[in-house]
Every structure is written in C-alpha cells, then in structure tokens.
Amino acid sequence: RLGERIERLLRVHMEWK
C-alpha cells in the first residue's frame, strides 16, 4: 500500500526536524 510508505516517510521527516 502506498499509505504505508507515506506514513513511514512522514515519521522520518518529523524526526528529522
């Protein structure tokens, strides 16, 4: 599912902040 990849990418971006 694309949603799963987007969710992981969003989490990584938030942690990078």
PLY file of the C-alpha trace (Angstrom):
ply
format ascii 1.0
element vertex 17
property float x
property float y
property float z
element edge 16
property int vertex1
property int vertex2
end_header
0.00 0.00 0.00
1.26 3.48 -0.75
-0.20 4.78 2.50
2.25 2.61 4.45
5.27 4.13 2.64
3.95 7.68 3.02
3.31 7.17 6.73
6.92 5.99 7.25
8.30 8.88 5.22
6.22 11.38 7.21
7.50 9.88 10.50
11.10 10.11 9.34
10.63 13.75 8.27
9.09 14.64 11.65
12.02 13.01 13.48
14.50 14.88 11.27
13.00 18.22 12.30
0 1
1 2
2 3
3 4
4 5
5 6
6 7
7 8
8 9
9 10
10 11
11 12
12 13
13 14
14 15
15 16
